[in-house]
Amino acid sequence: MVVFLRPLGLRLPLAGRITDRRGAHAVIAGSLAAGTLLLAAQAAAPNPIVLCLLRLAQGVALAGLTPAVAAAIRQRTPSDRVGRVLGLNVSAAYVGQIVGPVLGAQVGGSWGVRSVFVATAVVMAVALAATVTSGLRNRARSHSAASAGAAVSPRCSAAGPDRGRSSYRTRQ
């Protein structure tokens, strides 16, 4: 676990900067894709050293999720509900930290430790598919609105209250 958390914690500031440059959706999708592949590779790790190196790489890959999800929430949530939605997000993360190991122990005890990595990779692949699908729908929706001459929401407009900010961090 420590092998995973160390790069995760150290990479969060860099991941925040990448989110500001590339956009929350791209960072979420990239982190989930890399995490899925790395989890699948962990299921096939031939020895503990390779497993530790893969866990290290997974920590780096998944560091992008925290700032990107926070930025996506900030971008897509009405300003009077941002705190509530961020609170729900953090609560869900804590529930996952409690329930995940319990379920992982059950799966590992029943089908072996490698099955835990496979099951987690499947869950992450489903999250990736949902992320990609939602991005395609949002692009299609914004494209059809732009071609129909629809007005841009003040929340997304450079003239609106957020002045075009793409994340939770104020740009100077």
ChimeraX attribute file (.defattr): number of C-alpha atoms within 10 A of each C-alpha:
attribute: neighborCount
match mode: 1-to-1
recipient: residues
	/A:1	9
	/A:2	11
	/A:3	16
	/A:4	20
	/A:5	17
	/A:6	13
	/A:7	19
	/A:8	23
	/A:9	12
	/A:10	13
	/A:11	17
	/A:12	19
	/A:13	14
	/A:14	13
	/A:15	23
	/A:16	25
	/A:17	16
	/A:18	17
	/A:19	26
	/A:20	20
	/A:21	12
	/A:22	13
	/A:23	17
	/A:24	26
	/A:25	19
	/A:26	17
	/A:27	26
	/A:28	24
	/A:29	21
	/A:30	18
	/A:31	23
	/A:32	25
	/A:33	19
	/A:34	18
	/A:35	26
	/A:36	26
	/A:37	15
	/A:38	22
	/A:39	24
	/A:40	20
	/A:41	19
	/A:42	24
	/A:43	18
	/A:44	15
	/A:45	16
	/A:46	10
	/A:47	9
	/A:48	10
	/A:49	10
	/A:50	14
	/A:51	19
	/A:52	17
	/A:53	15
	/A:54	22
	/A:55	23
	/A:56	20
	/A:57	18
	/A:58	25
	/A:59	25
	/A:60	23
	/A:61	24
	/A:62	25
	/A:63	26
	/A:64	28
	/A:65	23
	/A:66	19
	/A:67	25
	/A:68	29
	/A:69	19
	/A:70	20
	/A:71	23
	/A:72	18
	/A:73	21
	/A:74	21
	/A:75	20
	/A:76	11
	/A:77	16
	/A:78	12
	/A:79	13
	/A:80	8
	/A:81	12
	/A:82	16
	/A:83	14
	/A:84	11
	/A:85	16
	/A:86	16
	/A:87	12
	/A:88	12
	/A:89	16
	/A:90	14
	/A:91	12
	/A:92	12
	/A:93	12
	/A:94	12
	/A:95	11
	/A:96	13
	/A:97	11
	/A:98	11
	/A:99	12
	/A:100	14
	/A:101	13
	/A:102	12
	/A:103	13
	/A:104	18
	/A:105	15
	/A:106	14
	/A:107	17
	/A:108	17
	/A:109	12
	/A:110	11
	/A:111	11
	/A:112	13
	/A:113	15
	/A:114	17
	/A:115	18
	/A:116	25
	/A:117	22
	/A:118	18
	/A:119	17
	/A:120	18
	/A:121	23
	/A:122	15
	/A:123	13
	/A:124	20
	/A:125	18
	/A:126	14
	/A:127	17
	/A:128	21
	/A:129	15
	/A:130	13
	/A:131	17
	/A:132	17
	/A:133	12
	/A:134	13
	/A:135	15
	/A:136	12
	/A:137	12
	/A:138	12
	/A:139	12
	/A:140	12
	/A:141	12
	/A:142	14
	/A:143	13
	/A:144	12
	/A:145	13
	/A:146	12
	/A:147	9
	/A:148	9
	/A:149	9
	/A:150	11
	/A:151	9
	/A:152	13
	/A:153	10
	/A:154	13
	/A:155	18
	/A:156	16
	/A:157	14
	/A:158	13
	/A:159	11
	/A:160	13
	/A:161	12
	/A:162	16
	/A:163	14
	/A:164	15
	/A:165	19
	/A:166	20
	/A:167	24
	/A:168	16
	/A:169	13
	/A:170	9
	/A:171	10
	/A:172	3
